[in-house]
Amino acid sequence: MTMDRDERIKMLLEMQEHPEHYSEQELEQMLHDTEAQELMEATALLKRAMKHDEFTMSGQEIAGEWQRFAATHFARQVPRRGWLKVAASFIGILLIAGLSFAFYWTTDSRQRTTDDGQRTSMVNGQCPMAADSLVRFVDVRLDSMLSIVGNHYGREVCFRDEAPCELRFTITWNRRQPMATFVGSLGEFDGLKLKEEHDTLFVESVETEKE
Amino acid sequence: MTQKEIEQLFRLHYAPMTRLARTLLYDVEEARDVVSEVFATLLGADIAPKNIEGYLSASVRNRCLNLLEHKSVRAKFERAYTLEMKTESLPATDDDRLKRLMAFAEQNLTEQTLKVFRMRHLQGMKYQEIAGELGISRVMVYKHLKQAMETIREYIIR
């Protein structure tokens, strides 16, 4: 191929814009030309430098990415606990189950009367991604549920202790309502305290009477 | 490693790792997947690797290079993927190098040349679209891109 330098550069630019107009062989041939390689490398480096220069990521974006990662990788992990711990907490779980049941009937029946849109269900940690305003969580862990809710409102969720993470809820969430409405509903559950501070929702367990 | 330990590392290193992945792959979703995969490798680890920052950067770089290696020759032309495929020639992080290159480009290329390059390679515009938007000829678009390539090439080989 006898091409002068300008023609070769022009061809390289054409190949960059429309590689589909050239055969694999022609493209490979250009890649084996030392000068073309250097020019392509220069293009790649300047593009990388510009990408590097324009990159920004806020703390809130990182928090959102963490929620996404945690929801994917931790939501359905089986908690590792010893048999003794299970036995010791058995009575407490029974109590919480009873309270959850009561909470389900008080909260859900109230919300059922106001449902006027389509529902999306989330069962056992499967994430709803539909555009419906109403999301129905069915027997979903609190940490999974709040990671989705928090992500929706751009809030970070921080569990001050691990006990409430494994609580499971059946509840309907209206995504069009402010976060405070949903948090208020959860706050009615005995043994659970939720508090919004700036961009973070803090969750902790509180002592309840066991007798 | 516990969820809490991984969360701490995530909050500290997510941004630089994503920046590295995006400067190699140019693609937001691909970069996100790579970084997520690297953090997922920590889930099964009993303890954090020594020099965690180096480990994370090297893992991101290697996964990106592996992806690039499998790109077609057409994609390499079309998206201007780096040809520096040998791991020894591409350091785990090359922040300083890219910053110096950007400063050099801003000093030695005209604003118009940088603009044409951005429109072509970052916004993916065709030559004719660039010419139309800037009110210049297609030949001038070629000249700006040629100028950018040659100037940066001189910088690299000197």
Interface residues (C-beta under 8 A of the other chain):
Chain A: I9 K10 L13 M15 Q16 E17 P19 E20 E24 L27 E28 M30 L31 Q37 E38 L39 M40 E41 A42 T43 A44 L45 L46 K47 R48 A49 M50 K51 H52 D53 E54 F55 M57 I62 A63 E65 W66 F69 A70 T72 H73 F74
Chain B: Q3 E7 F10 R11 Y14 A15 T18 R19 R22 T23 L24 Y26 R32 S36 F39 A40 L43 V73 R74 A75 K76 F77 E78 A80 Y81 T82 L83 E84 D95 L98 K99 L101 M102 A105 F117 R118 H121 L122 K126 Y127 Y142 L145 K146 A148 M149 E150 T151 I152 R153 Y155 I156 I157
